[in-house]
Amino acid sequence: MIIVFKHLFYKNYVGLSLWPFIIVKNLELKNDAVLINHEKIHLKQQRELLIIPFYLIYLLEGLIRFFIYFDAYTAYRNISFEREAYCNESNLLYLQQRSPYSFIKYLWGEKR
């Protein structure tokens, strides 16, 4: 289910997934196939980690990456869940081809 709620977003952020919802900043974004695919990848990640552990791992990894990069945006972009979603958001067939726990291979690698 996609919900529009503009007051939830900071700066340039326009969408987020909070199981089982996708929340977008404005009505036009409901039709952005790439953004919705990105958020659906997160919903899949959340479901396979039984939701609460996803959020705990996300926050812990974000905190660790912040202390590696000392930059919040770089830390965010390098969270394994985000790396998987950004790398595959344009492939609208990705979720049909995705193996379980695919985010693990994005834990290590170059900074983005």
Biopython code that builds the backbone (N, CA, C, O; Angstrom):
import numpy as np
from Bio.PDB.StructureBuilder import StructureBuilder

atoms = [
    (1, "MET", "N", (0.838, -1.172, 0.000)),
    (1, "MET", "CA", (0.000, 0.000, 0.000)),
    (1, "MET", "C", (0.889, 1.244, 0.000)),
    (1, "MET", "O", (1.844, 1.332, 0.772)),
    (2, "ILE", "N", (0.576, 2.187, -0.854)),
    (2, "ILE", "CA", (1.354, 3.419, -0.982)),
    (2, "ILE", "C", (0.573, 4.570, -0.346)),
    (2, "ILE", "O", (-0.599, 4.789, -0.653)),
    (3, "ILE", "N", (1.241, 5.294, 0.538)),
    (3, "ILE", "CA", (0.646, 6.423, 1.249)),
    (3, "ILE", "C", (1.416, 7.686, 0.883)),
    (3, "ILE", "O", (2.640, 7.651, 0.762)),
    (4, "VAL", "N", (0.710, 8.803, 0.706)),
    (4, "VAL", "CA", (1.341, 10.096, 0.455)),
    (4, "VAL", "C", (1.304, 10.891, 1.755)),
    (4, "VAL", "O", (0.241, 11.104, 2.338)),
    (5, "PHE", "N", (2.491, 11.330, 2.203)),
    (5, "PHE", "CA", (2.587, 12.112, 3.431)),
    (5, "PHE", "C", (3.832, 12.982, 3.347)),
    (5, "PHE", "O", (4.935, 12.518, 3.637)),
    (6, "LYS", "N", (3.665, 14.229, 2.957)),
    (6, "LYS", "CA", (4.806, 15.094, 2.665)),
    (6, "LYS", "C", (5.582, 15.559, 3.891)),
    (6, "LYS", "O", (6.742, 15.952, 3.759)),
    (7, "HIS", "N", (4.988, 15.529, 5.070)),
    (7, "HIS", "CA", (5.628, 16.093, 6.261)),
    (7, "HIS", "C", (6.636, 15.159, 6.936)),
    (7, "HIS", "O", (7.250, 15.526, 7.938)),
    (8, "LEU", "N", (6.802, 13.974, 6.398)),
    (8, "LEU", "CA", (7.678, 12.985, 7.009)),
    (8, "LEU", "C", (9.120, 13.065, 6.500)),
    (8, "LEU", "O", (10.016, 12.449, 7.075)),
    (9, "PHE", "N", (9.342, 13.818, 5.430)),
    (9, "PHE", "CA", (10.618, 13.741, 4.720)),
    (9, "PHE", "C", (11.536, 14.921, 4.973)),
    (9, "PHE", "O", (11.102, 16.066, 5.103)),
    (10, "TYR", "N", (12.821, 14.602, 5.038)),
    (10, "TYR", "CA", (13.880, 15.569, 5.268)),
    (10, "TYR", "C", (14.593, 15.857, 3.954)),
    (10, "TYR", "O", (14.981, 14.931, 3.243)),
    (11, "LYS", "N", (14.765, 17.110, 3.632)),
    (11, "LYS", "CA", (15.483, 17.566, 2.441)),
    (11, "LYS", "C", (15.031, 16.859, 1.165)),
    (11, "LYS", "O", (13.860, 16.927, 0.791)),
    (12, "ASN", "N", (15.982, 16.167, 0.489)),
    (12, "ASN", "CA", (15.706, 15.566, -0.816)),
    (12, "ASN", "C", (15.138, 14.153, -0.756)),
    (12, "ASN", "O", (14.928, 13.537, -1.801)),
    (13, "TYR", "N", (14.886, 13.630, 0.428)),
    (13, "TYR", "CA", (14.327, 12.285, 0.544)),
    (13, "TYR", "C", (12.859, 12.317, 0.137)),
    (13, "TYR", "O", (12.110, 13.207, 0.541)),
    (14, "VAL", "N", (12.459, 11.337, -0.666)),
    (14, "VAL", "CA", (11.100, 11.374, -1.217)),
    (14, "VAL", "C", (10.286, 10.117, -0.958)),
    (14, "VAL", "O", (9.088, 10.096, -1.239)),
    (15, "GLY", "N", (10.902, 9.076, -0.432)),
    (15, "GLY", "CA", (10.163, 7.848, -0.182)),
    (15, "GLY", "C", (10.806, 7.018, 0.894)),
    (15, "GLY", "O", (12.006, 7.115, 1.151)),
    (16, "LEU", "N", (9.979, 6.189, 1.527)),
    (16, "LEU", "CA", (10.512, 5.263, 2.502)),
    (16, "LEU", "C", (9.539, 4.110, 2.688)),
    (16, "LEU", "O", (8.348, 4.219, 2.396)),
    (17, "SER", "N", (10.077, 3.009, 3.178)),
    (17, "SER", "CA", (9.287, 1.812, 3.418)),
    (17, "SER", "C", (9.241, 1.535, 4.902)),
    (17, "SER", "O", (10.275, 1.371, 5.550)),
    (18, "LEU", "N", (8.055, 1.485, 5.426)),
    (18, "LEU", "CA", (7.813, 1.068, 6.804)),
    (18, "LEU", "C", (6.787, -0.047, 6.722)),
    (18, "LEU", "O", (5.605, 0.187, 6.469)),
    (19, "TRP", "N", (7.259, -1.258, 6.942)),
    (19, "TRP", "CA", (6.425, -2.440, 6.732)),
    (19, "TRP", "C", (5.020, -2.220, 7.260)),
    (19, "TRP", "O", (4.880, -1.821, 8.416)),
    (20, "PRO", "N", (3.976, -2.456, 6.488)),
    (20, "PRO", "CA", (3.925, -2.931, 5.110)),
    (20, "PRO", "C", (3.654, -1.804, 4.106)),
    (20, "PRO", "O", (3.137, -2.048, 3.016)),
    (21, "PHE", "N", (4.004, -0.588, 4.477)),
    (21, "PHE", "CA", (3.667, 0.576, 3.671)),
    (21, "PHE", "C", (4.868, 1.157, 2.935)),
    (21, "PHE", "O", (6.011, 1.052, 3.378)),
    (22, "ILE", "N", (4.565, 1.774, 1.793)),
    (22, "ILE", "CA", (5.515, 2.639, 1.096)),
    (22, "ILE", "C", (4.941, 4.041, 1.266)),
    (22, "ILE", "O", (3.780, 4.288, 0.940)),
    (23, "ILE", "N", (5.751, 4.944, 1.772)),
    (23, "ILE", "CA", (5.309, 6.318, 1.993)),
    (23, "ILE", "C", (6.102, 7.216, 1.063)),
    (23, "ILE", "O", (7.331, 7.154, 1.035)),
    (24, "VAL", "N", (5.401, 8.058, 0.296)),
    (24, "VAL", "CA", (6.053, 8.968, -0.648)),
    (24, "VAL", "C", (5.687, 10.403, -0.302)),
    (24, "VAL", "O", (4.686, 10.673, 0.360)),
    (25, "LYS", "N", (6.531, 11.312, -0.772)),
    (25, "LYS", "CA", (6.406, 12.732, -0.430)),
    (25, "LYS", "C", (5.244, 13.426, -1.133)),
    (25, "LYS", "O", (4.619, 14.319, -0.561)),
    (26, "ASN", "N", (4.953, 13.026, -2.364)),
    (26, "ASN", "CA", (3.838, 13.662, -3.070)),
    (26, "ASN", "C", (3.141, 12.667, -3.997)),
    (26, "ASN", "O", (3.671, 11.591, -4.277)),
    (27, "LEU", "N", (1.978, 13.027, -4.458)),
    (27, "LEU", "CA", (1.116, 12.147, -5.236)),
    (27, "LEU", "C", (1.765, 11.670, -6.534)),
    (27, "LEU", "O", (1.564, 10.523, -6.933)),
    (28, "GLU", "N", (2.532, 12.522, -7.193)),
    (28, "GLU", "CA", (3.173, 12.156, -8.457)),
    (28, "GLU", "C", (4.154, 10.993, -8.288)),
    (28, "GLU", "O", (4.352, 10.205, -9.213)),
    (29, "LEU", "N", (4.753, 10.891, -7.131)),
    (29, "LEU", "CA", (5.747, 9.848, -6.891)),
    (29, "LEU", "C", (5.143, 8.449, -6.834)),
    (29, "LEU", "O", (5.859, 7.455, -6.951)),
    (30, "LYS", "N", (3.829, 8.372, -6.656)),
    (30, "LYS", "CA", (3.177, 7.057, -6.651)),
    (30, "LYS", "C", (3.354, 6.360, -7.993)),
    (30, "LYS", "O", (3.279, 5.134, -8.073)),
    (31, "ASN", "N", (3.592, 7.140, -9.054)),
    (31, "ASN", "CA", (3.747, 6.598, -10.400)),
    (31, "ASN", "C", (5.204, 6.476, -10.835)),
    (31, "ASN", "O", (5.475, 6.126, -11.983)),
    (32, "ASP", "N", (6.136, 6.757, -9.948)),
    (32, "ASP", "CA", (7.561, 6.647, -10.256)),
    (32, "ASP", "C", (7.982, 5.186, -10.069)),
    (32, "ASP", "O", (8.238, 4.742, -8.949)),
    (33, "ALA", "N", (8.048, 4.457, -11.163)),
    (33, "ALA", "CA", (8.301, 3.011, -11.118)),
    (33, "ALA", "C", (9.637, 2.676, -10.464)),
    (33, "ALA", "O", (9.737, 1.689, -9.735)),
    (34, "VAL", "N", (10.653, 3.478, -10.712)),
    (34, "VAL", "CA", (11.983, 3.215, -10.148)),
    (34, "VAL", "C", (11.959, 3.424, -8.629)),
    (34, "VAL", "O", (12.476, 2.590, -7.885)),
    (35, "LEU", "N", (11.368, 4.518, -8.167)),
    (35, "LEU", "CA", (11.265, 4.772, -6.731)),
    (35, "LEU", "C", (10.456, 3.676, -6.031)),
    (35, "LEU", "O", (10.860, 3.172, -4.983)),
    (36, "ILE", "N", (9.330, 3.317, -6.610)),
    (36, "ILE", "CA", (8.482, 2.285, -6.001)),
    (36, "ILE", "C", (9.217, 0.948, -5.980)),
    (36, "ILE", "O", (9.101, 0.201, -5.009)),
    (37, "ASN", "N", (9.970, 0.635, -7.029)),
    (37, "ASN", "CA", (10.752, -0.600, -7.044)),
    (37, "ASN", "C", (11.814, -0.573, -5.944)),
    (37, "ASN", "O", (12.024, -1.575, -5.260)),
    (38, "HIS", "N", (12.481, 0.569, -5.774)),
    (38, "HIS", "CA", (13.476, 0.736, -4.716)),
    (38, "HIS", "C", (12.839, 0.425, -3.361)),
    (38, "HIS", "O", (13.402, -0.322, -2.561)),
    (39, "GLU", "N", (11.686, 0.990, -3.114)),
    (39, "GLU", "CA", (11.008, 0.785, -1.834)),
    (39, "GLU", "C", (10.485, -0.648, -1.682)),
    (39, "GLU", "O", (10.459, -1.180, -0.572)),
    (40, "LYS", "N", (10.076, -1.268, -2.774)),
    (40, "LYS", "CA", (9.633, -2.669, -2.715)),
    (40, "LYS", "C", (10.798, -3.597, -2.381)),
    (40, "LYS", "O", (10.614, -4.618, -1.718)),
    (41, "ILE", "N", (11.989, -3.241, -2.838)),
    (41, "ILE", "CA", (13.185, -4.018, -2.476)),
    (41, "ILE", "C", (13.359, -3.961, -0.959)),
    (41, "ILE", "O", (13.657, -4.975, -0.328)),
    (42, "HIS", "N", (13.174, -2.780, -0.378)),
    (42, "HIS", "CA", (13.264, -2.658, 1.081)),
    (42, "HIS", "C", (12.184, -3.478, 1.786)),
    (42, "HIS", "O", (12.451, -4.092, 2.819)),
    (43, "LEU", "N", (10.978, -3.494, 1.242)),
    (43, "LEU", "CA", (9.915, -4.301, 1.862)),
    (43, "LEU", "C", (10.293, -5.780, 1.857)),
    (43, "LEU", "O", (10.032, -6.497, 2.823)),
    (44, "LYS", "N", (10.906, -6.230, 0.771)),
    (44, "LYS", "CA", (11.354, -7.625, 0.689)),
    (44, "LYS", "C", (12.446, -7.890, 1.722)),
    (44, "LYS", "O", (12.429, -8.924, 2.389)),
    (45, "GLN", "N", (13.386, -6.974, 1.856)),
    (45, "GLN", "CA", (14.444, -7.108, 2.852)),
    (45, "GLN", "C", (13.846, -7.163, 4.261)),
    (45, "GLN", "O", (14.255, -7.982, 5.084)),
    (46, "GLN", "N", (12.893, -6.299, 4.525)),
    (46, "GLN", "CA", (12.256, -6.254, 5.839)),
    (46, "GLN", "C", (11.545, -7.569, 6.142)),
    (46, "GLN", "O", (11.654, -8.103, 7.246)),
    (47, "ARG", "N", (10.825, -8.079, 5.168)),
    (47, "ARG", "CA", (10.072, -9.324, 5.358)),
    (47, "ARG", "C", (11.011, -10.504, 5.618)),
    (47, "ARG", "O", (10.747, -11.318, 6.503)),
    (48, "GLU", "N", (12.096, -10.602, 4.860)),
    (48, "GLU", "CA", (12.981, -11.759, 5.039)),
    (48, "GLU", "C", (13.760, -11.708, 6.351)),
    (48, "GLU", "O", (14.237, -12.738, 6.827)),
    (49, "LEU", "N", (13.892, -10.519, 6.941)),
    (49, "LEU", "CA", (14.555, -10.403, 8.247)),
    (49, "LEU", "C", (13.540, -10.287, 9.390)),
    (49, "LEU", "O", (13.897, -9.952, 10.520)),
    (50, "LEU", "N", (12.292, -10.565, 9.085)),
    (50, "LEU", "CA", (11.219, -10.542, 10.087)),
    (50, "LEU", "C", (11.011, -9.153, 10.696)),
    (50, "LEU", "O", (10.717, -9.030, 11.885)),
    (51, "ILE", "N", (11.159, -8.143, 9.903)),
    (51, "ILE", "CA", (10.846, -6.736, 10.123)),
    (51, "ILE", "C", (11.688, -6.045, 11.203)),
    (51, "ILE", "O", (12.541, -5.227, 10.856)),
    (52, "ILE", "N", (11.493, -6.330, 12.476)),
    (52, "ILE", "CA", (12.215, -5.617, 13.536)),
    (52, "ILE", "C", (13.730, -5.785, 13.412)),
    (52, "ILE", "O", (14.446, -4.791, 13.530)),
    (53, "PRO", "N", (14.255, -6.998, 13.180)),
    (53, "PRO", "CA", (15.712, -7.118, 13.002)),
    (53, "PRO", "C", (16.235, -6.277, 11.830)),
    (53, "PRO", "O", (17.362, -5.786, 11.886)),
    (54, "PHE", "N", (15.437, -6.105, 10.778)),
    (54, "PHE", "CA", (15.844, -5.249, 9.657)),
    (54, "PHE", "C", (16.164, -3.848, 10.165)),
    (54, "PHE", "O", (17.224, -3.298, 9.865)),
    (55, "TYR", "N", (15.244, -3.274, 10.936)),
    (55, "TYR", "CA", (15.432, -1.902, 11.417)),
    (55, "TYR", "C", (16.621, -1.804, 12.369)),
    (55, "TYR", "O", (17.362, -0.822, 12.335)),
    (56, "LEU", "N", (16.807, -2.800, 13.205)),
    (56, "LEU", "CA", (17.944, -2.793, 14.124)),
    (56, "LEU", "C", (19.273, -2.878, 13.376)),
    (56, "LEU", "O", (20.216, -2.149, 13.683)),
    (57, "ILE", "N", (19.335, -3.772, 12.396)),
    (57, "ILE", "CA", (20.556, -3.904, 11.586)),
    (57, "ILE", "C", (20.797, -2.638, 10.774)),
    (57, "ILE", "O", (21.931, -2.170, 10.667)),
    (58, "TYR", "N", (19.730, -2.083, 10.200)),
    (58, "TYR", "CA", (19.829, -0.858, 9.406)),
    (58, "TYR", "C", (20.434, 0.265, 10.254)),
    (58, "TYR", "O", (21.370, 0.938, 9.822)),
    (59, "LEU", "N", (19.899, 0.462, 11.456)),
    (59, "LEU", "CA", (20.402, 1.525, 12.330)),
    (59, "LEU", "C", (21.840, 1.268, 12.774)),
    (59, "LEU", "O", (22.662, 2.184, 12.774)),
    (60, "LEU", "N", (22.144, 0.038, 13.149)),
    (60, "LEU", "CA", (23.497, -0.299, 13.575)),
    (60, "LEU", "C", (24.502, -0.109, 12.442)),
    (60, "LEU", "O", (25.569, 0.472, 12.638)),
    (61, "GLU", "N", (24.151, -0.604, 11.260)),
    (61, "GLU", "CA", (25.056, -0.443, 10.119)),
    (61, "GLU", "C", (25.223, 1.029, 9.759)),
    (61, "GLU", "O", (26.325, 1.471, 9.436)),
    (62, "GLY", "N", (24.128, 1.789, 9.814)),
    (62, "GLY", "CA", (24.211, 3.222, 9.530)),
    (62, "GLY", "C", (25.123, 3.946, 10.508)),
    (62, "GLY", "O", (25.894, 4.821, 10.115)),
    (63, "LEU", "N", (25.035, 3.580, 11.781)),
    (63, "LEU", "CA", (25.882, 4.184, 12.799)),
    (63, "LEU", "C", (27.350, 3.826, 12.580)),
    (63, "LEU", "O", (28.223, 4.689, 12.662)),
    (64, "ILE", "N", (27.613, 2.566, 12.304)),
    (64, "ILE", "CA", (28.993, 2.130, 12.045)),
    (64, "ILE", "C", (29.553, 2.857, 10.823)),
    (64, "ILE", "O", (30.689, 3.331, 10.844)),
    (65, "ARG", "N", (28.757, 2.943, 9.768)),
    (65, "ARG", "CA", (29.232, 3.606, 8.545)),
    (65, "ARG", "C", (29.421, 5.112, 8.754)),
    (65, "ARG", "O", (30.285, 5.724, 8.126)),
    (66, "PHE", "N", (28.618, 5.704, 9.630)),
    (66, "PHE", "CA", (28.822, 7.125, 9.926)),
    (66, "PHE", "C", (30.209, 7.333, 10.542)),
    (66, "PHE", "O", (30.902, 8.293, 10.204)),
    (67, "PHE", "N", (30.612, 6.435, 11.446)),
    (67, "PHE", "CA", (31.922, 6.571, 12.070)),
    (67, "PHE", "C", (33.062, 6.177, 11.130)),
    (67, "PHE", "O", (34.222, 6.493, 11.394)),
    (68, "ILE", "N", (32.740, 5.499, 10.053)),
    (68, "ILE", "CA", (33.754, 5.212, 9.032)),
    (68, "ILE", "C", (33.938, 6.423, 8.122)),
    (68, "ILE", "O", (35.067, 6.814, 7.827)),
    (69, "TYR", "N", (32.822, 7.021, 7.675)),
    (69, "TYR", "CA", (32.872, 8.102, 6.675)),
    (69, "TYR", "C", (32.753, 9.505, 7.269)),
    (69, "TYR", "O", (33.135, 10.477, 6.618)),
    (70, "PHE", "N", (32.232, 9.630, 8.488)),
    (70, "PHE", "CA", (31.978, 10.926, 9.108)),
    (70, "PHE", "C", (31.136, 11.838, 8.221)),
    (70, "PHE", "O", (31.335, 13.052, 8.186)),
    (71, "ASP", "N", (30.201, 11.233, 7.514)),
    (71, "ASP", "CA", (29.269, 11.962, 6.666)),
    (71, "ASP", "C", (27.973, 11.158, 6.626)),
    (71, "ASP", "O", (27.972, 9.999, 6.210)),
    (72, "ALA", "N", (26.879, 11.765, 7.054)),
    (72, "ALA", "CA", (25.608, 11.041, 7.178)),
    (72, "ALA", "C", (25.100, 10.526, 5.835)),
    (72, "ALA", "O", (24.611, 9.400, 5.748)),
    (73, "TYR", "N", (25.211, 11.343, 4.789)),
    (73, "TYR", "CA", (24.696, 10.911, 3.486)),
    (73, "TYR", "C", (25.521, 9.758, 2.918)),
    (73, "TYR", "O", (24.958, 8.796, 2.395)),
    (74, "THR", "N", (26.834, 9.841, 3.014)),
    (74, "THR", "CA", (27.693, 8.756, 2.529)),
    (74, "THR", "C", (27.437, 7.492, 3.336)),
    (74, "THR", "O", (27.408, 6.393, 2.780)),
    (75, "ALA", "N", (27.254, 7.639, 4.629)),
    (75, "ALA", "CA", (26.944, 6.479, 5.472)),
    (75, "ALA", "C", (25.635, 5.837, 5.021)),
    (75, "ALA", "O", (25.563, 4.619, 4.860)),
    (76, "TYR", "N", (24.607, 6.650, 4.819)),
    (76, "TYR", "CA", (23.300, 6.162, 4.360)),
    (76, "TYR", "C", (23.422, 5.410, 3.033)),
    (76, "TYR", "O", (22.889, 4.310, 2.886)),
    (77, "ARG", "N", (24.117, 6.003, 2.081)),
    (77, "ARG", "CA", (24.239, 5.380, 0.756)),
    (77, "ARG", "C", (25.024, 4.078, 0.790)),
    (77, "ARG", "O", (24.916, 3.272, -0.134)),
    (78, "ASN", "N", (25.811, 3.857, 1.836)),
    (78, "ASN", "CA", (26.628, 2.655, 1.934)),
    (78, "ASN", "C", (26.059, 1.577, 2.846)),
    (78, "ASN", "O", (26.686, 0.535, 3.036)),
    (79, "ILE", "N", (24.895, 1.811, 3.403)),
    (79, "ILE", "CA", (24.210, 0.756, 4.142)),
    (79, "ILE", "C", (23.890, -0.340, 3.128)),
    (79, "ILE", "O", (23.401, -0.047, 2.037)),
    (80, "SER", "N", (24.158, -1.584, 3.472)),
    (80, "SER", "CA", (23.999, -2.690, 2.514)),
    (80, "SER", "C", (22.586, -2.749, 1.920)),
    (80, "SER", "O", (22.430, -3.044, 0.735)),
    (81, "PHE", "N", (21.572, -2.477, 2.716)),
    (81, "PHE", "CA", (20.196, -2.498, 2.218)),
    (81, "PHE", "C", (19.989, -1.423, 1.150)),
    (81, "PHE", "O", (19.318, -1.655, 0.144)),
    (82, "GLU", "N", (20.570, -0.250, 1.381)),
    (82, "GLU", "CA", (20.452, 0.843, 0.403)),
    (82, "GLU", "C", (21.267, 0.544, -0.847)),
    (82, "GLU", "O", (20.823, 0.820, -1.961)),
    (83, "ARG", "N", (22.446, -0.013, -0.667)),
    (83, "ARG", "CA", (23.284, -0.339, -1.829)),
    (83, "ARG", "C", (22.561, -1.324, -2.740)),
    (83, "ARG", "O", (22.545, -1.149, -3.958)),
    (84, "GLU", "N", (21.963, -2.357, -2.152)),
    (84, "GLU", "CA", (21.211, -3.309, -2.974)),
    (84, "GLU", "C", (20.059, -2.608, -3.691)),
    (84, "GLU", "O", (19.856, -2.810, -4.888)),
    (85, "ALA", "N", (19.315, -1.794, -2.968)),
    (85, "ALA", "CA", (18.154, -1.126, -3.571)),
    (85, "ALA", "C", (18.577, -0.143, -4.663)),
    (85, "ALA", "O", (17.974, -0.125, -5.736)),
    (86, "TYR", "N", (19.601, 0.673, -4.410)),
    (86, "TYR", "CA", (20.044, 1.634, -5.429)),
    (86, "TYR", "C", (20.628, 0.928, -6.654)),
    (86, "TYR", "O", (20.388, 1.357, -7.783)),
    (87, "CYS", "N", (21.379, -0.131, -6.449)),
    (87, "CYS", "CA", (21.997, -0.840, -7.576)),
    (87, "CYS", "C", (20.968, -1.536, -8.466)),
    (87, "CYS", "O", (21.232, -1.784, -9.643)),
    (88, "ASN", "N", (19.808, -1.849, -7.917)),
    (88, "ASN", "CA", (18.830, -2.643, -8.661)),
    (88, "ASN", "C", (17.487, -1.958, -8.868)),
    (88, "ASN", "O", (16.559, -2.576, -9.388)),
    (89, "GLU", "N", (17.366, -0.703, -8.474)),
    (89, "GLU", "CA", (16.076, -0.029, -8.559)),
    (89, "GLU", "C", (15.559, 0.131, -9.997)),
    (89, "GLU", "O", (14.347, 0.168, -10.210)),
    (90, "SER", "N", (16.435, 0.224, -10.956)),
    (90, "SER", "CA", (16.010, 0.398, -12.350)),
    (90, "SER", "C", (15.626, -0.911, -13.022)),
    (90, "SER", "O", (14.997, -0.909, -14.080)),
    (91, "ASN", "N", (15.997, -2.016, -12.417)),
    (91, "ASN", "CA", (15.639, -3.334, -12.948)),
    (91, "ASN", "C", (14.286, -3.726, -12.360)),
    (91, "ASN", "O", (14.208, -4.250, -11.249)),
    (92, "LEU", "N", (13.235, -3.468, -13.109)),
    (92, "LEU", "CA", (11.889, -3.703, -12.597)),
    (92, "LEU", "C", (11.560, -5.182, -12.457)),
    (92, "LEU", "O", (10.513, -5.532, -11.913)),
    (93, "LEU", "N", (12.438, -6.053, -12.939)),
    (93, "LEU", "CA", (12.259, -7.495, -12.773)),
    (93, "LEU", "C", (13.124, -8.046, -11.634)),
    (93, "LEU", "O", (13.125, -9.251, -11.381)),
    (94, "TYR", "N", (13.850, -7.174, -10.958)),
    (94, "TYR", "CA", (14.806, -7.618, -9.948)),
    (94, "TYR", "C", (14.170, -8.473, -8.850)),
    (94, "TYR", "O", (14.717, -9.510, -8.477)),
    (95, "LEU", "N", (13.048, -8.052, -8.347)),
    (95, "LEU", "CA", (12.433, -8.794, -7.241)),
    (95, "LEU", "C", (12.016, -10.207, -7.639)),
    (95, "LEU", "O", (11.954, -11.099, -6.793)),
    (96, "GLN", "N", (11.732, -10.409, -8.913)),
    (96, "GLN", "CA", (11.388, -11.751, -9.389)),
    (96, "GLN", "C", (12.637, -12.636, -9.489)),
    (96, "GLN", "O", (12.544, -13.861, -9.402)),
    (97, "GLN", "N", (13.795, -12.014, -9.670)),
    (97, "GLN", "CA", (15.047, -12.753, -9.854)),
    (97, "GLN", "C", (15.885, -12.813, -8.578)),
    (97, "GLN", "O", (16.825, -13.603, -8.493)),
    (98, "ARG", "N", (15.562, -12.005, -7.612)),
    (98, "ARG", "CA", (16.387, -11.830, -6.410)),
    (98, "ARG", "C", (16.423, -13.082, -5.548)),
    (98, "ARG", "O", (15.401, -13.725, -5.311)),
    (99, "SER", "N", (17.617, -13.410, -5.087)),
    (99, "SER", "CA", (17.801, -14.507, -4.135)),
    (99, "SER", "C", (17.598, -13.973, -2.726)),
    (99, "SER", "O", (17.843, -12.793, -2.475)),
    (100, "PRO", "N", (17.153, -14.822, -1.799)),
    (100, "PRO", "CA", (17.004, -14.372, -0.414)),
    (100, "PRO", "C", (18.333, -13.869, 0.162)),
    (100, "PRO", "O", (19.402, -14.395, -0.146)),
    (101, "TYR", "N", (18.234, -12.862, 0.985)),
    (101, "TYR", "CA", (19.377, -12.271, 1.685)),
    (101, "TYR", "C", (20.445, -11.720, 0.735)),
    (101, "TYR", "O", (21.635, -11.744, 1.049)),
    (102, "SER", "N", (20.021, -11.233, -0.405)),
    (102, "SER", "CA", (20.959, -10.683, -1.396)),
    (102, "SER", "C", (21.704, -9.446, -0.900)),
    (102, "SER", "O", (22.776, -9.122, -1.411)),
    (103, "PHE", "N", (21.150, -8.765, 0.077)),
    (103, "PHE", "CA", (21.818, -7.573, 0.606)),
    (103, "PHE", "C", (23.186, -7.895, 1.199)),
    (103, "PHE", "O", (24.040, -7.014, 1.295)),
    (104, "ILE", "N", (23.403, -9.146, 1.596)),
    (104, "ILE", "CA", (24.670, -9.529, 2.249)),
    (104, "ILE", "C", (25.870, -9.253, 1.341)),
    (104, "ILE", "O", (26.929, -8.844, 1.816)),
    (105, "LYS", "N", (25.703, -9.478, 0.034)),
    (105, "LYS", "CA", (26.841, -9.250, -0.852)),
    (105, "LYS", "C", (27.168, -7.760, -1.023)),
    (105, "LYS", "O", (28.185, -7.406, -1.619)),
    (106, "TYR", "N", (26.299, -6.896, -0.496)),
    (106, "TYR", "CA", (26.545, -5.456, -0.567)),
    (106, "TYR", "C", (27.152, -4.907, 0.730)),
    (106, "TYR", "O", (27.348, -3.698, 0.857)),
    (107, "LEU", "N", (27.446, -5.778, 1.679)),
    (107, "LEU", "CA", (28.046, -5.329, 2.939)),
    (107, "LEU", "C", (29.434, -4.750, 2.732)),
    (107, "LEU", "O", (29.810, -3.789, 3.402)),
    (108, "TRP", "N", (30.189, -5.317, 1.823)),
    (108, "TRP", "CA", (31.556, -4.853, 1.575)),
    (108, "TRP", "C", (31.649, -4.335, 0.159)),
    (108, "TRP", "O", (30.900, -4.764, -0.719)),
    (109, "GLY", "N", (32.539, -3.442, -0.057)),
    (109, "GLY", "CA", (32.733, -2.895, -1.391)),
    (109, "GLY", "C", (33.089, -1.418, -1.311)),
    (109, "GLY", "O", (33.302, -0.852, -0.239)),
    (110, "GLU", "N", (33.141, -0.836, -2.470)),
    (110, "GLU", "CA", (33.546, 0.576, -2.544)),
    (110, "GLU", "C", (32.472, 1.493, -2.017)),
    (110, "GLU", "O", (31.280, 1.190, -2.078)),
    (111, "LYS", "N", (32.907, 2.601, -1.508)),
    (111, "LYS", "CA", (31.993, 3.625, -1.020)),
    (111, "LYS", "C", (31.301, 4.288, -2.204)),
    (111, "LYS", "O", (31.886, 4.445, -3.275)),
    (112, "ARG", "N", (30.060, 4.668, -1.993)),
    (112, "ARG", "CA", (29.257, 5.324, -3.048)),
    (112, "ARG", "C", (28.855, 6.708, -2.615)),
    (112, "ARG", "O", (28.179, 7.417, -3.361)),
]
sb = StructureBuilder()
sb.init_structure("model")
sb.init_model(0)
sb.init_chain("A")
sb.init_seg("    ")
for serial, (resi, resn, name, xyz) in enumerate(atoms, 1):
    if name == "N":
        sb.init_residue(resn, " ", resi, " ")
    sb.init_atom(name, np.array(xyz, "f"), 0.0, 1.0, " ", f" {name:<3s}", serial, name[0])
structure = sb.get_structure()
